[in-house]
Amino acid sequence: MKKHLLLLVLLTSGFFSKAQTALKLVDKGLEFIDNKKFDSALIVLNKAWSIDSTIYQIYIGRGAAYSELEKWDESYLEFTKAIDKFPDSAYGYHFRAMLFSKLTYNDAAIADNTKALQLTDEDTFRVVLYMNRGVAYMQKRDFQKAYEDYSRAYLLDTNSTAILNNIATVLDELGRVDEAIASLKKITVIDPTFVGPYVNLGFQFTKLGKYKEAIEYFDKALTLEKDEPLALNNRGLAKYHIKDYQGALEDINKSISIYPGNSYAYKNRALVYIELNEKEKACADIKAALDRGFTEMYGPEVLEMKKVNCPKN
């Protein structure tokens, strides 16, 4: 009898020892992911799987590592394994939805986020899921549904500047400018040191033709971050509209020196050069804007400028 008890103790201790080893390997693998060492993470997580293939985090970790390595099929398979093995957990659906969003498979992302929402009643997690589903709707340009999801997230977390910023973005797309401005102003109350909403408020007032108010918001953004390139570029555009062409050039030139890839800044500087009758410089900037993908991002405005001002080019 004592021999049998001793054997049972030895077997049980061996089982727990293996389980502990597997969990330690999983922790190490997740640490590698946090440190962006994705190949190392896969090696360690595969070792953990060889010891204990029932640990949920192995599949999630491997899926995340494969995603970061842009091995999309492998990532999809790992998240799908997590869902198949643990169908009552929301997290497999959540991570697979993130992969789908990254690949702009928006309908699939929406379906997985919806399933995850059905499986969890944890408010902080539901905020993330509503936000992610909203992103998928935005990528489909279904701004009304995106607004509805962001609003659901906001009801659960009324102090989130990220939620308010996304709400402002979709309200702008829906043409609800006054509400977008109100949402951005709420952010400045919650976090008066956050530069983003001041830049966006300035942009909104520029679109409304209220250029002096726009400049005040850009000035505020630049007191918080003196070299913020989008604030500089957009303040330059507002100055252009009030015919302060030298001030506009100073701002836009500085913006381009900091962020030379911004096609919109070259378009704005071209507008100033056209008003100053410096067509050669304007045409060079029009070309620079087109070379940096303005049309693909913002539409045909610069192509029309080229037709009018640079017909020989």
Secondary structure by P-SEA (a helix, b strand, c coil): caaaaaaaaaaaaaaaaaaaaaaaaaaaaaaaaaacaaaaaaaaaaaaaaaccccaaaaaaaaaaaaaacaaaaaaaaaaaaaaaccccaaaaaaaaaaaaaacaaaaaaaaaaaaaaacccaaaaaaaaaaaaaaaaaacaaaaaaaaaaaaaaaccccaaaaaaaaaaaaaacaaaaaaaaaaaaaaaccccaaaaaaaaaaaaaacaaaaaaaaaaaaaaacccaaaaaaaaaaaaaaacaaaaaaaaaaaaaaaccccaaaaaaaaaaaaaacaaaaaaaaaaaaaaacccccccaaaaaaaaaccccc
